[in-house]
Every structure is written in structure tokens, then in C-alpha cells.
Amino acid sequence: INIISAGRKKRDPQHRELQSLLQIDHTFIKMALFIISAIALCLGLASADKLDNILISNSGIFDPDSASLCPASSSTTFSSVFTSTNATSNWSDDKIQYEENAFEIQIDHTDDLPERSWSLRLGKGGQVMSLILKPGESIANQDVPEAIWNDLVQQMIAVDETGLHDGEGYPSFIHGSGPYSYEAEGTKPPFYNPKLAMNCDGNDCTMINWGQQAHVPTKWDAPLLYYTRYRDCGDGVIQYDMAMYHFGQDGSRDFSYFNTPWTGVRTSTFRDLMTSNTDGSLNFSYLNNFINGAGVKNLEDTAGFTTFAEAVTTTYSYPFCVDSTDASNWYYCDDANAPNALVPFSFKPTTTKVEPTGHWETYGLAEDSTVRMNWCSLSSSMPLGAAGWGKYGTSVIITNDDTGFSFESDYIIHYCYDGAWTYMSASEPSYKIAQQFPVGASISVAYKGDEAPWNAQNGLTFVHGKGAEFDSDTAWHRARSRIRYGITTEVDRDGTVFTTNLIGRLMPGEVYSSRKFMITDLLSEMETRAGALASSDEAYEDVSEAGSNGNGEVIKLWKAGSSFGASVGSESCLADSADEICSGFSAPSASRRPLFYIKCGTNTIVSHDPYTDPYSGIVPPDYLKRPYKCQLNAADIARTGRAEWKLLGFFPDVACWDLEMQYLEYSSEFCEGSFLPTPRADLTQGGI
């Protein structure tokens, strides 16, 4: 980011004291206005911020025609009043205290069919922190100390892959929620992506946030604005639009790997995942460990959607295959580059050696329940296994088909470690397994439990499209988009990771935008309903130059006294003695940059650089960036404040310099005529 404030003078303390006295003189005026506003709010007369409205409705980011897909409905309601959902959501015990801190607004759809009703909560960072459907909570339980509604939630993520290998240990990827939370670093309570604008009306709710680096502190800046919109389409369909605007000034700084979105689905609610075939049919897909062995499928190899189900099958199938001509070589069964003569891998004892292990402690399993045995012979190790053998909360029955002896296992740790060792939990001691499974025994594996009929259980479907927009000639496509999925290593997290990856490139001045959908309904309806929506090609993703969708609407900034505000379009500013300072637009372009109003305690500043500290008027010179800290006063050297940001629009550099050089307070009512600006002395010295 271009640090344009670096050469400014610090504010004169006498200026601050004089301003404080002027504010006290007008306390009674502000109190009266507050009372009037409160009465209007109670009567339902208060309107949303006009500036927020235009920055969202005429953003130049989203397709303006997409609203026609989902006409407004009386079945959509909004609420900004927080009440805990823990009775249903069953959050991790140590996270309940932060639930209200994470919450921003709730969107509800009430349907005549309960399987199509939903309640979605947007967090402060623009992330989906809760999605309650008929079977229960569908967002993971947040059971990791530093991941407090900022990891296994629904969000966008952008990765700068050069930052992963910078040699200093500072990875660069920007969460669509906020940074990880560390007590010692001052990010507890959690600091979420600052909300720059929000508007919830009719049947949709849209937020603009300043995306933050996930790992803090960091040397990397965060030059992305995240636009997120959720729209109620009725009948259990939710449209979700995502966009990222790269406003950085370093022409060499690009992002090259994306999660659009990344989602943590509650595994105990939706245990099974079903990927779609190109003919529109769904089939059960094994859930392996996400970190080492995630399932991967290009969008073009799907029918454009993926579905989570409550419980669909008791049949176990190995996720790996071997070469029938050389059984020592293993492959993923759907690997397009594998030999044609693949056959399913299966366990086959090569010795009778079975030993107890201490893995039960690492994986939170029953005491002394883990064993290892020589049940494979391969040229290399297979990826890690998963809880429930790919079905969270379940187990498998492992049987010697020759004798009928069986035991139960609820965790496959390694299928074939070092090409020889199988590790798992077991309900029988190691010596007994050694006796009952001689060399060459025929072994079968089957899930324990019952499957439910498709018309008697809910499904949650993600309509992500088929990747039809892929064009190898475009600079922003490096490879075909794909889905990636798997279970978390830690059983207690109760989460299945599901993500759509754009493998492309986002350069400064560019916008990534997409439209996708979710459907909640009976599982038996999903192939038909999701297939029709995916076939309509309404789900897509694209990268374009900022400004290619127009300038948006004119935004003018006005000043009177120590107050300022905005007018939109052809509107006049009715504030007494208001002077027009600068003119910009609601949409970004190559010649305009975002302009921020930043507030920390009683300190305020207007700047193109969101890292500017409102007290000092400069960007802190520290090598490591900590935007979650701001200075409250001269004594606050440790910077214990938390700033707030607001997007004012997109303006040319230095066009609004007269606002940036002043200690001003923004009001959304400034140009309404009823607002009384706070007067101030005409200071020609000091200031910033």
C-alpha cells in the first residue's frame, strides 16, 4: 500500500485540547439530536446510511442484474439483536464467551416446508458464523484455541504464495473473517475484518470489509476489500456473491491461490459428502484427512454442485487403488494420470506382527486403544487417515472373512505408513488381532450404523458451477478451478473442510467476483434442484479490471466546522456553511483508491492508507503490522485501542487532502439539513 501519510506532522496537543472544549460547548446540541434519533429508531423511521447504501447498491463489483434471480420475499427477516444459539449450536465451551463479539446480524427464512427453512448469522468480518437448518447447526464448533469464528466458518481466503516461502516465517494469506486470536498479541477478544459498509434490505444483506492477514503480527500488508452478499431466493435457496478488490499499489504483489469459499461444515450434523458426476447423479465420497489426503475434483468433472448428507451409506470403500500390474504402487482411484489397470487397495496381512501404540493420546482416543500391524506392502506411505474412517462419529467393523472374527475401529490413523504399517484404533487387544488375522487373511471393512432414506433426511448443497469460464489464455487462470474436501485431523473440531479453489492470479487494480448458491432441502430433491440451477450457468466466477463495470454513483464530501459528510449523486448538501471538498465515486477504478475514515477513541482521521493511526496521524513505523492496535492518547504507548473504519468511496490521490489534513468527525446525517455541524477554530498551524 502506498504510504502517503509518512511525511505529515504530528497533531498539536493544544489543537486537541481546543477541539475538546468546542465539543463540550455543543454537548447539549448533540444530546438533543441523539434523543431525536433514538425516538425515530423506536418508531421505525430511521433509514440506513445513504453512503453505505450507494457503496453497496452501485458498487461496480457485483452483477446488477443478479437480483432478478431472487425477487424480494416477505419470508426474509433480519435482526441485529444478539441472542446465543448455543442451545442448538453447541459451540466449544471456551468459545461461548466470544459468540456475541463475533455476531453482526441474523438473516432468517421461514418456509412452509421445515427442510427449506434456515437461519444464517453473519459475523463482523463478513463470515458465516452460524447456519442452522432442520437437522441443526451446520458450521463447525470452533474447538481450537486461536480459531474463534475465523477458521472453520464460511469465508473467502486469498493467498500470496510468495509469502509462504519468504524465509522469515510470515505466511501471507488474507482471511474473509479475521486474524487468529492470541492473548499475548492482543487479539482476544477476536479482531475481525473491519466492517466498512453494510446494508440489509428486502431479501439480501451485503457487507464490505477490509480483509486481514490471518497470522499476526506480520510484515505483510492486507490490500484487499472483501464484498460479501447473501440473498434469500426462497424455497431453501441462498445466493451468495463474493468479491475481492485488490487496492494495493505494489504492482508486483499478486494473490495466486483462493478459497471461494472455504467452509467448515459441522460433521456431526452432515456426516457424509456426495460429489456430483457430470450426468447430474450424486455418489458418496470418502472423507480423508484434509491436510494430507484431501479429496480433489475439478469443477468440469462435476455437474456443478456438491452435497452434504446426514447419513447415506454403510458401504465402505477404500479411497486408494493400486496398479494391478505392480501392486506396490498406490494411486487415488480417480487420478486421471494413473494407469488404466487400477484395482481397489485392500488390507492383506504380510506378517502376524501386531503391536500396541501410544497414538491414542495424540488423537484423543480411548486409553490403550491403538495398534499397528503389517497389513500392507507398498513402495511408499499413503496419506493420513481420519476419524470414523471418513465418517465422523462412526466406526467400522473389520472382519476376517475366512473365520468370521471381527473387531471395531473408530479411527484409521495410517493406511500404510512407510509402505508397511497400518495404524488404527481397535476394540480388541493387539495379541488377539494377531491370532485372528494370519498372513494372507481375506479382510472386509464395513461401516457400523444405519443409513437413512434420501427422502427422510436433509441435504446441504453447494452449487459452485462447472468451471465453464476457464480460459487458459487469460492471465488470471493458472489452472482449472476445483473442489477440495476432507476431515480435520482433530476429532474435537467436528468439522469437514469443503472449499472451491480458484487457481488464478489477482493483480493490483483487479476484481475477483463470483455468484454461487446453497440449497437446503430433502436429500431426495438435490439432484433435480441443484442440477437445474447448475445447468443454468448462473453460478460463475470472473476476474476483471476495476472500473470495467462503470464508475458507480458520484460521491461528494463536504466540510463545515469540524464535521464532514457525504452527498450522493445529484443531491445537494444542506448543511449550513458546508464547503465541497472533493468528488469521487462508489466504484473503484485504476485512477481512484479507497478512502477511509478511521476512528480510535476520540481520535479520527481520513486517509487512503487504512494503517494510519488516528492519534499520531501517521502509519506506525514498526516492521510488523498490528492494525488491531491504535493509540488512544499520549500516555498510551502500548496502543491499547481498537480502531473502527468506514469506507467513504473511491477518490483520486490527494483530491481530498483538505479532509486528510483536518481533525474531523464524520456524520451520516451531515448533508440532511437537520444536522448542526460542530464549529472549530481556524487553525493554520499544527494539526497533522
HELIX and SHEET records of a PDB file:
HELIX    1   1 PRO A   13  ASP A   25  1                                  13    
HELIX    2   2 THR A   27  CYS A   42  1                                  16    
HELIX    3   3 LYS A   50  SER A   57  1                                   8    
HELIX    4   4 PRO A   64  LEU A   69  5                                   6    
HELIX    5   5 ASN A   86  SER A   89  1                                   4    
HELIX    6   6 ASP A   93  TYR A   98  5                                   6    
HELIX    7   7 GLU A   99  ALA A  102  1                                   4    
HELIX    8   8 PRO A  114  ARG A  116  5                                   3    
HELIX    9   9 GLU A  161  HIS A  165  5                                   5    
HELIX   10  10 LEU A  299  ASP A  301  5                                   3    
HELIX   11  11 HIS A  359  THR A  362  1                                   4    
HELIX   12  12 GLY A  388  GLY A  390  5                                   3    
HELIX   13  13 SER A  430  GLN A  436  1                                   7    
HELIX   14  14 TRP A  454  ALA A  456  5                                   3    
HELIX   15  15 VAL A  491  ARG A  493  5                                   3    
HELIX   16  16 LEU A  523  GLU A  525  5                                   3    
HELIX   17  17 MET A  526  SER A  535  1                                  10    
HELIX   18  18 TRP A  657  GLU A  660  1                                   4    
HELIX   19  19 PHE A  670  GLU A  672  5                                   3    
SHEET    1   A 5 THR A  76  SER A  79  0                                        
SHEET    2   A 5 PHE A 103  HIS A 109 -1                                        
SHEET    3   A 5 TRP A 118  GLY A 123 -1                                        
SHEET    4   A 5 VAL A 128  LEU A 133 -1                                        
SHEET    5   A 5 GLY A 136  GLU A 137 -1                                        
SHEET    1   B 7 GLN A 212  GLN A 213  0                                        
SHEET    2   B 7 SER A 172  HIS A 175 -1                                        
SHEET    3   B 7 GLN A 155  ASP A 160 -1                                        
SHEET    4   B 7 TYR A 257  ARG A 266 -1                                        
SHEET    5   B 7 GLY A 495  LEU A 502 -1                                        
SHEET    6   B 7 ARG A 482  ILE A 487 -1                                        
SHEET    7   B 7 GLY A 295  ASN A 298 -1                                        
SHEET    1   C 9 LYS A 195  ASP A 201  0                                        
SHEET    2   C 9 ASP A 204  TRP A 210 -1                                        
SHEET    3   C 9 LEU A 224  GLY A 234 -1                                        
SHEET    4   C 9 VAL A 237  HIS A 246 -1                                        
SHEET    5   C 9 GLU A 510  LEU A 522 -1                                        
SHEET    6   C 9 ASN A 458  VAL A 463 -1                                        
SHEET    7   C 9 PHE A 305  ALA A 309 -1                                        
SHEET    8   C 9 ASP A 272  SER A 276 -1                                        
SHEET    9   C 9 LEU A 282  SER A 285 -1                                        
SHEET    1   D 6 LYS A 195  ASP A 201  0                                        
SHEET    2   D 6 ASP A 204  TRP A 210 -1                                        
SHEET    3   D 6 LEU A 224  GLY A 234 -1                                        
SHEET    4   D 6 VAL A 237  HIS A 246 -1                                        
SHEET    5   D 6 GLU A 510  LEU A 522 -1                                        
SHEET    6   D 6 TYR A 540  GLU A 545 -1                                        
SHEET    1   E 3 ASP A 326  TYR A 332  0                                        
SHEET    2   E 3 PHE A 320  ASP A 323 -1                                        
SHEET    3   E 3 LEU A 342  PRO A 344 -1                                        
SHEET    1   F 5 VAL A 354  PRO A 356  0                                        
SHEET    2   F 5 THR A 370  MET A 373 -1                                        
SHEET    3   F 5 TRP A 421  SER A 425 -1                                        
SHEET    4   F 5 TYR A 411  TYR A 417 -1                                        
SHEET    5   F 5 LEU A 384  ALA A 387 -1                                        
SHEET    1   G 3 SER A 406  SER A 409  0                                        
SHEET    2   G 3 VAL A 396  ASN A 400 -1                                        
SHEET    3   G 3 ILE A 443  TYR A 447 -1                                        
SHEET    1   H 4 ASP A 579  PHE A 585  0                                        
SHEET    2   H 4 VAL A 554  ALA A 560 -1                                        
SHEET    3   H 4 SER A 563  VAL A 568 -1                                        
SHEET    4   H 4 GLU A 665  TYR A 666  1                                        
SHEET    1   I 3 ASN A 603  SER A 607  0                                        
SHEET    2   I 3 ARG A 593  CYS A 600 -1                                        
SHEET    3   I 3 GLU A 644  PHE A 651 -1                                        
END                                                                             
